[in-house]
């Protein structure tokens, strides 16, 4: 049983748990479309803490909890005493006595661990600098909707240390999908993270390969994925990072090297003309709006299972 546990990183869960989360996400989508959602969070309050701006995560989380019969309590950092220096542990302790669970979108992954320890509540990672597990579930849900059970090959183009990439790699390696990553040599995962990914790949007979050439990485793949180049907090290195990533854009020409039935994916928000051509993200191969919608169903699945 996962009830009462944390959902911080997909690498914390094995294949059977991830498959169950995905099955529940598809069930939630059927419930929503048939107007038959079961109110599994009836009488429960979930605190949603946002240290970073959010569109898809905030809307999907708030709507998910509401549809499941719970009450979403929205808390941005400036509305809490955290903004005046109250220890995070104190905030967690207070929440632990008043609400039933916590979802948090944070700058540092350690914040999630501290909230869990101090509150004693299940904590769901709505994004951290380390991982974005709800996005990983959403991505695989979207891939399965398009390709069924066919184990298509996936490629990611951009920063190899990206939190969205970690979650994509985690779920791909866990479920038997090979993954190619095109990134500069200087932007590869931390060795400890890479070790965990390789162990997961070995368990499930999958491969994750890194390439310096995006054309080699994308060739023959059916899913082409990218993310923004500059994350919040990287403003000081923005120009140098953009220069280093300038050859790792998803262009119309690059997409020609993918399979005929390939799709383009992006977690959004996107900078058209930077990491992706407008013709790609707004073109016929784009699945970004399906991804965005599916964030609702993976949020419903996760909140219902863990809280």
Secondary structure, 3 states (H helix, E strand, C coil): CCCCCCECCHHHCCHHHHHHHHHHHHHHHHHHHCCCCCCCCCCCEEEEEECCCCCHHHHHHHHHHHHCCCEEEEEEHHHCHHHHCCCHHHHHHHHHCCCCEEEEECCCHHHHHHHHHHHCCCEEEEECCCCCHHHHHHHHHHHHHHHCCCCCCEEEECCCCCHHHHHHHHHHHHHCCCEEEECCCCCCCCHHHHHHHHHHHHHCCCCEEEECCHHHHHCCCCEEEECCCCCCCCHHHHHHHHHHHCCCCECHHHHCCCCCCCEEEECCCCCECCCECHHHHCCCCECHHHHHHHHHHHHHHHHHHHC
